[in-house]
């Protein structure tokens, strides 16, 4: 068989996967039997945000996304739902309802094909707020984490974060001896890429997910920024969807 014939089929299959991934995940939220949301500190904290607000919790693997959802945002560990498509893509989302808001956790980076960035971009584009989690103690991967944020969240050609969407960078594992300080993470993630971040609310907070240090402060900043933006969020998302 001619070499070009070998590559055509897989390439078309890859394009089909990336084009349909977002559609596979979108209707799942309506199928999950969340029931009546429990009253927890987090649900009360986000009670004033617009209905169906989507908050994307994203970053490299091992940064603490699942811990944030299960230990600080969820009333029970089993409230977090893992969503995977029926096709074998290696992609999964963790989904959690907190009051009127939906949190979606997703791993960036790793040994994934480059075309998966199209799905990453779509997640950023649909989000009303982004919590970008960074392992402050993993110095070898801080550069990778920064590049993933730039490539999929800030400089995507047809996707990426919408203008004005808040960006909260959580620097985790600050308790470890080799962990970078929050001000160092801010310099690396905010000051060095400020032109890509654009005119949006942004904050960098160091957190210790073992003790809870910094978590309440960070989530309060995010909920305060989302609450007054009901009409703006709805109009921006509607315009983005119609494009």
PEGI-V273942 format. One record per residue. PHI is phi in radians with two decimals (NA if undefined). Layout:
[[PHI] [PHI]]
//
This chain:
[[NA] [-1.14] [-0.98] [-1.15] [-1.21] [-1.19] [-1.51] [-1.15] [-1.05] [-1.02] [-1.11] [-1.13] [-1.11] [-1.09] [-1.13] [-1.10] [-1.00] [-1.19] [-1.24] [-1.76] [-1.02] [-1.09] [-1.13] [-1.19] [-1.51] [-1.01] [-1.35] [-1.16] [-1.01] [-1.32] [-1.69] [-1.34] [-1.40] [-1.17] [1.31] [-1.27] [-1.05] [-1.30] [-1.50] [-2.29] [-0.94] [-1.24] [-1.15] [-1.22] [-1.11] [-1.76] [-1.15] [-1.64] [-1.37] [-1.05] [-1.04] [1.12] [-1.10] [-1.89] [-1.97] [-1.55] [-1.86] [-2.47] [2.76] [-1.21] [-1.10] [1.48] [-1.47] [1.94] [-1.07] [-1.11] [-1.08] [-1.06] [-1.15] [-1.34] [-1.68] [-2.15] [-1.98] [-1.71] [-1.21] [-2.53] [-0.99] [-1.39] [-1.30] [-1.41] [-1.81] [-1.63] [-1.96] [-2.30] [-1.28] [-1.26] [-1.47] [-1.47] [-1.92] [1.38] [-1.85] [-2.59] [-2.11] [-1.82] [-2.16] [-2.56] [-1.66] [-2.20] [1.07] [-1.48] [-1.78] [-2.02] [-1.75] [-2.15] [-1.86] [-2.65] [-1.58] [-1.68] [1.24] [1.42] [-1.51] [-1.95] [-1.05] [-1.01] [-1.22] [-1.18] [-1.09] [-1.11] [-1.25] [-1.00] [-1.06] [-1.17] [-1.07] [-1.08] [-1.15] [-1.44] [-1.34] [-1.59] [-2.77] [-2.22] [-1.80] [-1.78] [-1.73] [-2.25] [-1.34] [-1.22] [-1.64] [-1.65] [-1.13] [-1.21] [-1.95] [-1.07] [-1.10] [-1.08] [-1.08] [-1.13] [-1.16] [-1.12] [-1.13] [-1.14] [-1.21] [-1.71] [-1.76] [-2.06] [-2.09] [-1.16] [-1.16] [-2.05] [-2.34] [1.49] [-1.14] [-1.29] [-1.05] [1.53] [-1.24] [-1.15] [-2.11] [-1.94] [-1.71] [-1.78] [-1.62] [-1.63] [1.05] [-1.23] [-1.35] [-1.31] [-1.07] [-1.63] [-1.28] [-1.26] [-1.26] [-0.96] [-1.19] [-1.23] [-1.12] [-1.10] [-1.08] [-1.30] [-1.68] [-1.81] [-1.10] [-1.35] [-2.23] [-1.09] [-1.18] [-1.44] [-1.17] [1.36] [-1.52] [-2.43] [-1.10] [-2.59] [-2.67] [-2.12] [-2.26] [-1.45] [-2.31] [-2.03] [-1.30] [-1.38] [-1.84] [1.59] [-0.99] [1.50] [-1.17] [-1.07] [-1.06] [-1.15] [-1.18] [-1.13] [-1.05] [-1.21] [-1.14] [-1.11] [-1.29] [-1.48] [-1.02] [-1.40] [-1.86] [-1.01] [-1.17] [-1.09] [-1.05] [-1.12] [-1.18] [-1.14] [-1.19] [-1.09] [-1.12] [-1.15] [-1.18] [-1.36] [-1.25]]
//
